[in-house]
Amino acid sequence: MTIKHFLQFNDLTKDEIYYLFDRAKWLKKQFKEYQKHWPLEDRTLVMIFEKASTRTRLSFESGMHQLGGAAIYLNTKDSQLGRGEPVEDAAQVISRMSDVVMIRTFEQEIIERFAQNSRVPVINGLTNEYHPCQILADIFTFIEHRGSVEGKTVAWIGDSNNVCNTWLQAAELLDFNMHVSTPKGYEVEVERAGLYDDSHFEQFENPMDAAKDAHLVTTDVWTSMGYESEQSERKSVFADWQVDQEMMDASAKDSLFMHCLPAHRGEEVTSDVIDGPKSVVWDEAENRLHVQKALLEYLLIGKV
């Protein structure tokens, strides 16, 4: 089988993405019913972290164990990667001793270089540019609660970061609409987002206009990892881009709210929204486990 990586959302086809959703649904049911399912017995996942994480490590490590395999945690501070070993050399060695690799790092270029020299599938656990596993979980969560995402409108409020970029790729691939509202100077960069065209999204100066009649309103922290030096400035610039109850009231009657977490309550979202009846953030967080199990299974053994 040809090695397949998941470095950006559009590395997979529409059919492959929907297969993963169907598979995740089945795997989630097995998990809830305590049914043993070990298709990856004796397989090993290596997880390389240059950026800290709670949900990514927990979901991948738990998921690999639940599939019968083993997961090994590597932090670049505790490995030769943190001491100047070339990414290409590390990829050659690590991929000879494992079956699949997940990397959570800064520049997308790092994970691309690793994949080019890897003998096994490589998964993007987050880079500055993209967060494809998160959007797999988000869309799967939307489908669970509201059915097909095709033709729907998703409102992204806040920074045009890696999560926003991946939402835009997903909209292009799965045929739904993105309304994006950011402060001036933080707009979407089409080329950086990896889009083939910009026909599936519209940028709004006013976040209330972006949220109007949207089926899903979603956001993220105003200051992503790696941009901590800009935190005080961003808190001032982004003040009007807080998702509050007024904004949710402007969205569709049956709209949902999502946040990839961790959330800074009182900044990008108010507590009454994240704890409110439209919020599905806890389902969204749990679903990282299920979609990533489907992804690991598919990359290693194909369709079941």
C-alpha positions as CSV (number, residue, x, y, z in Angstrom):
1,M,0.0,0.0,0.0
2,T,1.3,3.5,-0.9
3,I,2.2,5.5,2.1
4,K,-0.4,8.2,2.8
5,H,0.2,11.1,5.0
6,F,-2.3,13.5,6.7
7,L,-0.4,16.8,6.8
8,Q,-3.3,19.1,5.6
9,F,-7.0,18.5,5.5
10,N,-7.0,18.3,1.7
11,D,-4.4,15.5,1.7
12,L,-7.4,13.2,1.7
13,T,-10.3,13.1,-0.8
14,K,-13.9,13.9,0.0
15,D,-14.7,10.2,-0.2
16,E,-11.9,9.3,2.2
17,I,-13.0,12.0,4.7
18,Y,-16.6,10.7,4.7
19,Y,-15.2,7.2,5.1
20,L,-13.4,8.4,8.2
21,F,-16.6,9.9,9.6
22,D,-18.5,6.7,9.1
23,R,-15.7,4.7,10.6
24,A,-15.5,7.1,13.6
25,K,-19.2,6.6,14.3
26,W,-18.7,2.9,14.4
27,L,-15.6,3.1,16.6
28,K,-17.3,5.5,19.0
29,K,-20.2,3.0,19.4
30,Q,-17.7,0.2,20.1
31,F,-15.9,2.4,22.7
32,K,-19.2,3.3,24.4
33,E,-20.1,-0.4,24.6
34,Y,-16.7,-1.5,25.9
35,Q,-16.2,-3.7,22.9
36,K,-12.6,-4.7,22.2
37,H,-11.3,-3.8,18.8
38,W,-7.6,-4.3,18.2
39,P,-6.8,-4.0,14.5
40,L,-3.4,-2.3,15.3
41,E,-2.1,-4.9,17.7
42,D,1.7,-4.8,17.8
43,R,1.8,-1.5,15.9
44,T,3.6,1.5,17.3
45,L,2.7,5.2,17.1
46,V,5.5,7.7,17.9
47,M,4.2,11.1,19.0
48,I,6.7,14.0,18.7
49,F,5.8,17.1,20.5
50,E,7.5,20.5,20.1
51,K,4.4,22.3,21.2
52,A,2.6,21.4,24.5
53,S,-0.7,19.7,24.4
54,T,-3.5,18.1,26.5
55,R,-6.1,16.9,24.0
56,T,-3.7,15.9,21.2
57,R,-1.5,13.7,23.4
58,L,-4.4,12.2,25.4
59,S,-6.5,11.4,22.3
60,F,-3.7,9.9,20.2
61,E,-2.2,7.9,23.1
62,S,-5.5,6.6,24.4
63,G,-6.7,5.9,20.8
64,M,-3.6,3.9,19.9
65,H,-3.9,1.8,23.1
66,Q,-7.7,1.2,22.4
67,L,-6.8,0.0,18.9
68,G,-4.4,-2.6,20.4
69,G,-1.2,-0.7,19.7
70,A,1.4,1.2,21.6
71,A,2.2,4.9,21.8
72,I,5.6,6.4,22.5
73,Y,5.9,10.1,23.6
74,L,8.9,12.1,22.5
75,N,9.4,15.7,23.4
76,T,12.0,17.6,21.2
77,K,13.6,18.9,24.4
78,D,14.3,15.3,25.5
79,S,15.5,13.9,22.1
80,Q,18.2,14.5,19.6
81,L,15.8,16.6,17.5
82,G,16.1,19.3,20.2
83,R,19.9,19.1,20.0
84,G,20.2,19.9,16.3
85,E,19.7,16.5,14.6
86,P,18.4,17.3,11.1
87,V,14.7,16.5,10.6
88,E,15.5,14.3,7.6
89,D,17.9,12.1,9.7
90,A,15.4,11.9,12.6
91,A,12.7,10.8,10.1
92,Q,14.9,8.0,8.7
93,V,15.5,6.6,12.1
94,I,12.1,7.1,13.8
95,S,10.2,5.7,10.8
96,R,12.4,2.5,10.9
97,M,11.3,1.8,14.5
98,S,7.6,2.6,14.3
99,D,4.5,2.2,12.2
100,V,3.0,5.7,12.2
101,V,4.2,9.1,13.4
102,M,2.3,12.1,14.8
103,I,4.1,15.5,15.0
104,R,2.9,18.6,16.8
105,T,5.3,21.4,15.9
106,F,5.7,25.0,14.6
107,E,6.4,25.5,10.9
108,Q,4.5,23.3,8.4
109,E,7.8,22.9,6.5
110,I,9.2,20.8,9.4
111,I,6.5,18.2,9.1
112,E,6.7,18.2,5.3
113,R,10.4,17.5,5.4
114,F,9.9,14.7,8.0
115,A,7.2,13.1,5.8
116,Q,9.4,13.2,2.7
117,N,12.0,11.1,4.5
118,S,9.6,8.8,6.4
119,R,8.9,5.2,5.6
120,V,5.6,5.3,7.5
121,P,2.5,7.6,7.5
122,V,2.9,11.0,9.2
123,I,0.0,12.9,10.8
124,N,-0.1,16.6,11.5
125,G,-1.0,17.0,15.2
126,L,-0.8,20.8,14.7
127,T,1.5,23.3,13.0
128,N,1.4,27.1,12.8
129,E,-0.4,26.7,9.5
130,Y,-2.9,23.8,9.9
131,H,-4.7,21.6,12.4
132,P,-6.4,18.9,10.3
133,C,-7.3,16.5,13.1
134,Q,-9.2,19.2,14.9
135,I,-11.4,19.9,12.0
136,L,-12.1,16.2,11.4
137,A,-13.4,16.2,14.9
138,D,-15.4,19.4,14.5
139,I,-17.2,18.4,11.3
140,F,-17.9,14.9,12.7
141,T,-19.4,16.6,15.7
142,F,-21.6,18.8,13.5
143,I,-22.8,15.8,11.6
144,E,-23.7,14.0,14.8
145,H,-25.8,16.9,16.0
146,R,-27.2,18.4,12.8
147,G,-26.6,16.1,9.9
148,S,-24.7,16.9,6.6
149,V,-22.5,20.0,6.6
150,E,-22.8,20.4,2.8
151,G,-24.3,23.8,1.9
152,K,-24.3,25.0,5.5
153,T,-22.6,28.2,6.8
154,V,-19.8,28.2,9.4
155,A,-18.8,31.5,11.0
156,W,-15.2,31.8,12.1
157,I,-14.8,34.7,14.5
158,G,-11.3,35.9,15.6
159,D,-7.8,35.2,14.4
160,S,-7.2,33.7,10.9
161,N,-4.9,31.0,12.4
162,N,-4.1,27.4,11.7
163,V,-7.6,26.2,12.7
164,C,-9.3,28.8,10.5
165,N,-7.0,27.8,7.6
166,T,-8.1,24.2,8.0
167,W,-11.8,25.1,8.2
168,L,-11.3,26.9,4.8
169,Q,-9.7,23.8,3.3
170,A,-12.6,21.7,4.6
171,A,-15.2,24.1,3.1
172,E,-13.6,23.8,-0.3
173,L,-13.4,20.0,-0.1
174,L,-16.8,19.3,1.5
175,D,-18.8,22.1,-0.2
176,F,-19.9,24.4,2.6
177,N,-19.6,28.1,3.2
178,M,-17.2,30.0,5.5
179,H,-17.9,33.4,6.9
180,V,-14.7,34.8,8.4
181,S,-14.4,37.9,10.5
182,T,-11.0,39.1,11.8
183,P,-9.7,42.5,12.8
184,K,-7.8,44.5,10.2
185,G,-4.4,43.1,9.7
186,Y,-5.4,39.6,10.7
187,E,-7.3,38.6,7.5
188,V,-7.2,35.3,5.8
189,E,-4.1,34.8,3.5
190,V,-5.5,32.6,0.7
191,E,-2.1,31.2,-0.3
192,R,-1.0,30.5,3.3
193,A,-4.4,28.7,3.9
194,G,-3.6,26.4,1.0
195,L,-6.8,27.1,-0.9
196,Y,-7.2,26.4,-4.6
197,D,-9.9,29.1,-4.9
198,D,-11.7,31.5,-2.6
199,S,-15.3,30.7,-3.7
200,H,-16.3,29.0,-0.4
201,F,-15.6,31.9,1.9
202,E,-16.3,35.5,2.5
203,Q,-14.6,37.9,4.8
204,F,-16.6,40.3,7.0
205,E,-15.4,43.4,8.8
206,N,-18.2,43.2,11.3
207,P,-18.3,39.9,13.3
208,M,-22.0,40.2,13.8
209,D,-22.5,40.1,10.0
210,A,-20.4,37.0,9.8
211,A,-22.4,35.2,12.5
212,K,-25.8,36.2,11.1
213,D,-27.8,33.1,10.2
214,A,-24.7,30.8,10.5
215,H,-25.3,27.2,11.3
216,L,-22.1,27.0,13.4
217,V,-20.2,29.7,15.2
218,T,-16.6,28.8,16.1
219,T,-13.5,30.5,17.4
220,D,-10.2,30.0,19.1
221,V,-7.9,31.8,21.4
222,W,-6.7,35.3,20.2
223,T,-3.1,34.4,20.8
224,S,-1.9,31.1,19.5
225,M,1.3,29.3,20.7
226,G,4.3,31.0,19.4
227,Y,2.7,34.5,19.4
228,E,2.8,35.1,23.2
229,S,4.8,38.4,22.8
230,E,1.7,39.9,21.1
231,Q,-0.8,38.9,23.8
232,S,-1.5,42.3,25.3
233,E,-1.8,44.0,21.9
234,R,-4.1,41.3,20.6
235,K,-6.4,41.5,23.6
236,S,-7.0,45.1,22.7
237,V,-7.3,44.6,18.9
238,F,-9.6,41.6,19.2
239,A,-12.0,43.0,21.9
240,D,-14.9,43.3,19.5
241,W,-14.5,39.7,18.3
242,Q,-15.7,38.0,21.4
243,V,-18.4,35.4,20.8
244,D,-21.2,36.4,23.3
245,Q,-24.9,35.6,23.6
246,E,-25.9,38.5,21.3
247,M,-23.7,37.0,18.6
248,M,-25.2,33.5,19.1
249,D,-28.7,35.0,19.0
250,A,-27.8,36.5,15.5
251,S,-26.9,33.0,14.2
252,A,-29.4,30.4,13.0
253,K,-32.0,29.2,15.4
254,D,-30.5,25.7,15.6
255,S,-26.9,26.9,15.4
256,L,-24.1,25.3,17.4
257,F,-21.0,26.8,19.1
258,M,-17.6,25.2,19.0
259,H,-14.1,25.9,20.3
260,C,-11.1,23.7,19.9
261,L,-10.0,24.4,23.5
262,P,-8.4,25.5,25.8
263,A,-10.7,28.5,26.0
264,H,-9.9,31.8,27.6
265,R,-13.3,32.6,29.1
266,G,-14.1,36.3,29.0
267,E,-11.8,36.8,26.0
268,E,-12.7,35.1,22.8
269,V,-15.9,33.6,24.3
270,T,-18.1,34.3,27.3
271,S,-18.8,31.7,29.8
272,D,-22.6,31.8,29.2
273,V,-21.9,30.8,25.5
274,I,-19.4,28.0,26.2
275,D,-21.6,26.6,28.9
276,G,-24.8,27.3,27.1
277,P,-27.3,25.1,25.3
278,K,-25.8,25.6,21.8
279,S,-22.3,24.7,22.9
280,V,-21.0,21.2,21.9
281,V,-17.4,21.8,22.9
282,W,-17.2,18.7,25.2
283,D,-18.5,16.4,22.5
284,E,-16.1,18.1,20.1
285,A,-13.1,17.5,22.4
286,E,-14.1,13.8,22.9
287,N,-14.5,13.3,19.2
288,R,-10.8,13.9,18.6
289,L,-10.4,10.4,20.1
290,H,-12.8,8.8,17.7
291,V,-11.8,10.5,14.4
292,Q,-8.1,10.0,15.1
293,K,-8.7,6.3,15.8
294,A,-10.4,6.1,12.4
295,L,-7.5,8.0,10.8
296,L,-4.8,5.7,12.4
297,E,-6.7,2.6,11.3
298,Y,-7.1,3.9,7.8
299,L,-3.5,5.1,7.3
300,L,-2.1,1.8,8.5
301,I,-4.5,-0.9,7.1
302,G,-6.8,0.9,4.7
303,K,-10.5,0.7,4.5
304,V,-12.1,-2.1,6.6
